[in-house]
């Protein structure tokens, strides 16, 4: 019989109620960012909790970036079997691990064609934070676990057991995380999270769950309008603008996968109102899972990931650097770090030596760009950096966060939540990027603190990106319907020009990135090709796109919906919320 997990949790809450409310100001001009008020006030300690702990970094300050304008009124990854089975967390506050693994599993299905059942057990038992294995977590804890290459493991490697606390000793992670963007939504603007779900897959989001707000059978809807604590995490797999929820001021729901077994809700799912005061206002994606065979070793001091930020207010610019010692003859191919604000501009410089006095010498390579969304990202280097066993090397990053004066991401102690350690000579800070100071000199608040910068060594060089073009759209259309064929272009430089062809003949006047047929006829059926020319004068031709025109009423309504949605997904190429930019 189904038992829904419930934790009456008072553990660790002494620290939450007594944490310093003020930002710490230390010697020099650097300051530590204020701690998330939800963590300070200990709201999560009160009443029901199913496994969510507030994060020390407050993401409520982030604004919605906006998404696609032509979103469908309904999108459900279940329709195309791009979700994995609903699981059961039992009497254990591990909802956060189930939510994260649900995202990882669907991403693998959608983008790699791989079916995985990842181990929530390993994530809850080896997260490394000052929290019991069944006493909750959050998206940042999941990010830290994945970013340091602790996981994910497969379910077969470490099967779920709410009482187990000892992980397997010899199993290696099955994938490497390269991106964990953060998305936002409001009751009025949901397009950013909706676009993320369509383009990349599900997202993991916190909510406030209270039984009195759940309708149960047959609607399985949920609407909470209060201010009580966020206390649960779910995987969001779609939305439906038409579903009406009793008590909500408007129609529309998020389609949410829970971790309370298929015996709960609509086979494990429920439908949360857009107007819920807590749910799906913030969400993480866990994307771009790399094969472990590509990477050799990760250099890092921030195993617990982002727990704080620093800067020199009112400036929005600051520099952080880490010095590492090579463990073998290796090639550094990428750098990992956090964007603590939307539209963060970065410049990464990698050196084949450590720091000399208070300065770094000539860099081997530089890469710069912008992270549209806050989150964790791995950025490939344009030039690989070779290091020898025992050789020091360094990574320096210039962080610029518009509207936010604490741009440098830190792993730092948070009483009762995170207890990292550090050693002298690992991390450095600078206001102007020329003269650097060892981080502990910034004050006693920086004890056991490091800058969140990772260096990744690879077995082989990463090939430069290859320009490509393809046509995306619905390959089947009924007579009289509208057809949109769009060009999806990747890895091209500068201004590009377009030329459309049908059955090998040019389409006169069609020089845009999309070809629209307002009312399709039988004569429109055929083979379409798009040629794109970029600034280098290279000409790139798409594979043929075959458009089939059918009689009216031929396609079932569900097929029309799914095909159209998948076309929109594909048209999102080039809009992935990643850190991209110019390289030197």
RAGI-V102072 format. One record per residue. N is the residue number from 1. PHI is phi in degrees with one decimal (* if undefined). NEAR is the number of other ideal C-beta (glycine too) atoms within 10 Angstrom. Layout:
BEGIN
n=(N/N)
phi=(PHI/PHI)
near=(NEAR/NEAR)
END
This chain:
BEGIN
n=(1/2/3/4/5/6/7/8/9/10/11/12/13/14/15/16/17/18/19/20/21/22/23/24/25/26/27/28/29/30/31/32/33/34/35/36/37/38/39/40/41/42/43/44/45/46/47/48/49/50/51/52/53/54/55/56/57/58/59/60/61/62/63/64/65/66/67/68/69/70/71/72/73/74/75/76/77/78/79/80/81/82/83/84/85/86/87/88/89/90/91/92/93/94/95/96/97/98/99/100/101/102/103/104/105/106/107/108/109/110/111/112/113/114/115/116/117/118/119/120/121/122/123/124/125/126/127/128/129/130/131/132/133/134/135/136/137/138/139/140/141/142/143/144/145/146/147/148/149/150/151/152/153/154/155/156/157/158/159/160/161/162/163/164/165/166/167/168/169/170/171/172/173/174/175/176/177/178/179/180/181/182/183/184/185/186/187/188/189/190/191/192/193/194/195/196/197/198/199/200/201/202/203/204/205/206/207/208/209/210/211/212/213/214/215/216/217/218/219/220/221/222/223/224/225/226/227/228/229/230/231/232/233/234/235/236/237/238/239/240/241/242/243/244/245/246/247/248/249/250/251/252/253/254/255/256/257/258/259/260/261/262/263/264/265/266/267/268/269/270/271/272/273/274/275/276/277/278/279/280/281/282/283/284/285/286/287/288/289/290/291/292/293/294/295/296/297/298/299/300/301/302/303/304/305/306/307/308/309/310/311/312/313/314/315/316/317/318/319/320/321/322/323/324/325/326/327/328/329/330/331/332/333/334/335/336/337/338/339/340/341/342/343/344/345/346/347/348/349/350/351/352/353/354/355/356/357/358/359/360/361/362/363/364/365/366/367/368/369/370/371/372/373/374/375/376/377/378/379/380/381/382/383/384/385/386/387/388/389/390/391/392/393/394/395/396/397/398/399/400/401/402/403/404/405/406/407/408/409/410/411/412/413/414/415/416/417/418/419/420/421/422/423/424/425/426/427/428/429/430/431/432/433/434/435/436/437/438/439/440/441/442/443/444/445/446/447/448/449/450/451/452/453/454/455/456/457/458/459/460/461/462/463/464/465/466/467/468/469/470/471/472/473/474/475/476/477/478/479/480/481/482/483/484/485/486/487/488/489/490/491/492/493/494/495/496/497/498/499/500/501/502/503/504/505/506/507/508/509/510/511/512/513/514/515/516/517/518/519/520/521/522/523/524/525/526/527/528/529/530/531/532/533/534/535/536/537/538/539/540/541/542/543/544/545/546/547/548/549/550/551/552/553/554/555/556/557/558/559/560/561/562/563/564/565/566/567/568/569/570/571/572/573/574/575/576/577/578/579/580/581/582/583/584)
phi=(*/-63.0/-126.0/-82.7/-66.5/-143.5/-120.6/-89.1/-110.9/-124.9/-64.2/60.4/-82.7/-59.1/-66.1/-68.4/-80.0/-116.9/-64.3/-63.0/-83.7/-89.4/-70.2/-83.5/-109.7/-122.6/-53.2/87.9/-111.0/-71.4/-132.1/-89.2/-65.2/-58.0/-78.9/-50.8/-57.3/-62.3/-74.7/-61.6/-79.8/67.3/-62.8/-67.7/-77.9/-91.9/77.0/-74.7/-148.8/-112.6/129.5/-114.6/-120.7/-59.4/-86.6/-69.9/-93.0/-90.2/-90.8/-65.4/-73.1/-69.4/-97.3/-66.9/-82.8/88.1/-138.2/-64.5/-87.9/-107.9/-73.7/-72.7/-74.6/-142.3/-149.1/-143.6/-64.1/-64.5/-62.1/-109.5/51.0/-105.6/-125.6/-99.4/-58.9/-67.1/-114.8/-134.9/-78.3/58.4/-83.5/-151.2/-79.4/-115.2/-55.9/-61.8/-70.5/-66.5/-62.5/-65.8/-65.1/-61.1/-66.3/-59.6/-66.3/-68.9/-57.6/-63.9/-64.2/-71.2/-103.7/-119.7/65.1/-112.1/-100.5/-126.5/-120.7/-84.4/-89.4/-68.7/-59.9/-66.5/-64.8/-70.0/-91.6/-123.1/-64.3/88.0/-89.7/-83.2/-136.1/-61.0/-66.6/-119.6/-112.8/104.2/-172.0/-159.8/-65.5/-68.9/-66.6/-63.7/-61.4/-60.8/-58.3/-76.2/-68.7/-88.8/69.3/-76.7/-160.9/-88.8/-97.2/-85.2/-59.9/-66.0/-67.2/-149.2/-62.4/-69.9/-151.3/-61.3/-96.3/-78.0/-128.1/-103.0/-83.1/-64.6/-95.7/-115.5/-80.6/-93.6/-56.9/-84.7/-143.8/-120.5/-79.5/-118.8/-155.5/-138.6/-74.0/-111.7/-118.0/-128.0/-149.0/-123.7/-62.2/-91.9/-131.4/-107.8/-65.5/-66.9/-69.3/-61.8/-63.4/-62.3/-63.7/-69.5/-82.9/-122.9/133.5/-60.6/-128.2/-104.8/-140.9/-80.7/-155.1/-108.3/-106.3/-137.9/-53.0/-65.1/-97.2/-102.6/-77.7/71.9/-69.7/-96.0/-82.3/58.1/-101.3/-144.3/-150.2/-122.1/-113.7/-89.3/-121.0/-67.8/-68.5/-66.5/-145.3/-152.4/-133.4/-137.7/-104.9/-96.2/-115.1/167.2/-156.7/-150.1/-71.4/-92.3/-70.1/-99.0/-111.4/-55.7/90.9/-75.6/-75.0/-159.2/-83.7/114.0/-142.3/-89.6/-91.3/-121.1/-93.6/-99.9/-124.5/-115.0/81.3/-71.7/-78.1/-102.0/64.4/-86.5/55.9/99.4/-110.3/-150.6/-125.3/-100.0/-58.5/-56.3/-95.5/-59.1/-74.8/-123.4/-76.6/53.9/-95.4/-145.3/-151.1/-111.0/-106.7/-124.0/-123.9/53.6/-85.7/-94.0/-69.6/-57.8/-66.7/-78.3/-117.7/-108.8/-156.8/-119.4/-99.5/-163.2/-119.6/-113.7/-61.5/-95.3/70.2/-77.3/-125.7/-166.9/-144.6/-142.6/-171.1/-125.8/-56.2/-90.2/-64.8/-98.1/-119.0/-158.6/-120.5/-129.4/-150.3/-126.3/-110.2/-119.5/-119.9/-63.3/-89.4/-167.1/-71.4/-143.3/-123.1/-83.6/-114.3/-160.0/-129.6/-111.9/-160.5/-110.9/-96.7/-93.2/-150.6/-65.8/58.5/-72.1/-94.4/-129.4/-135.5/-104.8/-120.7/-116.1/-118.0/-96.0/-149.8/-84.9/-91.5/-110.4/68.5/-115.4/-135.3/-100.9/-82.7/-74.7/-73.9/-78.8/-152.7/-134.3/-136.8/-134.4/175.6/-133.8/-95.8/-63.6/-109.5/-59.4/144.6/-104.3/-141.8/-105.3/-112.3/-64.0/-89.4/-71.0/-127.8/-70.0/-112.5/-85.8/-132.6/-104.0/-52.5/87.2/-80.6/-78.8/-146.0/-139.2/-125.8/-117.7/-130.4/-91.4/-108.8/-128.4/-119.7/-55.9/78.7/-138.2/-96.3/-128.8/-80.3/-90.0/-78.0/-128.1/-101.1/-142.6/-64.1/-131.2/-51.2/78.2/-119.8/-144.0/-131.0/-75.4/-127.6/-149.5/-133.1/-63.2/90.0/-91.9/-124.2/-139.3/-127.1/-155.2/-79.3/-105.1/88.6/-105.9/-98.3/-112.2/-124.9/-55.7/-62.0/-68.6/-70.7/-74.8/138.5/-66.0/-68.8/-100.4/-63.7/56.3/-120.7/-135.5/-77.8/-81.7/-133.4/-118.4/-118.6/-115.0/-98.3/-119.2/-72.7/-145.8/-70.0/-86.4/-65.2/-61.6/-61.5/-98.0/-59.9/-153.0/-144.7/-149.2/-100.7/-121.4/163.3/-81.3/-73.8/-127.4/-145.3/-87.2/-54.2/91.4/-92.2/-87.1/-123.8/-123.3/-107.1/-122.5/-87.7/-103.8/-114.1/-133.0/60.9/-114.3/-105.7/64.6/-74.1/-117.5/-118.6/-124.2/-142.7/-100.2/-131.9/-128.2/50.5/72.9/-106.4/-62.1/-95.5/-57.5/76.9/-94.2/-123.8/-100.3/-77.7/-137.5/-121.6/-113.5/-113.4/-69.5/-144.3/-73.8/-123.0/-58.7/-67.0/-80.4/-65.0/154.1/-105.6/-108.5/-135.6/-118.6/-106.8/-125.1/-117.1/-105.8/-62.6/-78.8/73.0/-72.4/-110.0/-123.9/-115.0/-75.2/-62.9/-60.4/-111.9/-93.6/-100.9/-107.5/-104.7/-115.0/-65.6/-59.1/84.4/-72.9/-83.0/-65.1/-56.7/-63.6/-67.6/-59.3/-62.7/-68.1/-62.9/-64.5/-65.9/-64.8/-63.5/-65.9/-57.9/-64.3/-69.8/-81.6/-56.5/93.1/-110.3/-57.6/-74.5/-126.7/-97.2/-124.9/175.5/-80.5/-130.4/-125.8)
near=(4/10/12/17/20/12/18/8/21/11/12/19/15/13/15/22/10/12/18/12/10/8/14/18/13/15/12/13/13/25/20/23/23/16/24/18/12/18/22/19/16/20/18/22/18/14/13/16/24/25/26/25/29/25/23/22/25/17/20/10/15/17/13/17/20/11/22/17/7/9/18/18/10/17/24/20/24/14/17/15/8/20/24/20/11/21/23/20/25/18/13/27/28/29/30/30/34/27/35/29/29/30/28/28/26/24/23/20/19/20/14/12/7/13/9/20/16/29/26/29/25/27/28/33/20/18/21/17/23/15/20/14/22/21/18/30/28/29/27/27/26/29/23/26/27/25/29/19/20/17/29/31/22/17/18/9/19/24/14/20/12/18/9/16/13/10/19/14/5/5/15/9/20/19/24/21/25/23/25/28/28/27/30/23/24/11/15/9/15/22/16/23/24/23/22/29/27/23/22/25/26/30/30/28/27/28/26/21/26/17/10/6/21/17/15/12/7/7/16/20/22/28/21/22/13/12/9/14/22/23/27/27/32/30/30/28/24/25/26/17/15/9/19/12/22/9/12/21/11/12/14/21/29/29/24/26/27/28/29/23/18/15/13/20/21/18/13/20/21/23/22/29/27/24/19/22/17/23/28/25/21/21/29/28/27/33/24/19/23/16/10/14/10/15/19/17/16/17/22/20/20/28/19/26/28/26/25/25/27/29/24/20/15/6/13/19/17/26/23/25/25/26/23/21/14/20/13/11/12/23/17/26/22/24/27/24/28/30/26/29/24/24/17/26/19/22/19/23/22/24/21/19/16/16/18/9/7/12/11/24/12/8/19/18/18/17/22/18/18/16/28/18/26/29/28/28/27/23/24/18/23/13/16/19/20/15/24/11/10/10/15/15/23/22/26/25/25/21/28/17/24/12/10/21/18/25/28/30/28/27/26/27/20/23/14/20/23/24/13/20/13/20/10/9/15/20/26/23/24/21/17/12/17/10/12/23/15/16/27/17/14/20/17/9/19/25/12/14/26/24/28/29/27/24/24/26/23/20/13/12/10/14/6/10/11/8/17/15/24/17/23/21/25/22/15/17/24/15/16/12/18/11/20/18/23/21/22/18/20/13/13/19/10/7/8/17/13/17/15/22/18/18/11/9/8/12/15/7/7/17/10/12/17/16/21/12/16/9/10/18/10/9/8/15/17/16/13/20/19/27/16/20/15/18/11/10/6/12/13/19/13/21/12/14/18/12/21/11/20/15/10/9/9/14/17/9/8/10/13/16/17/18/17/18/21/20/17/22/21/16/23/18/17/12/14/17/25/20/26/17/15/10/16/11)
END
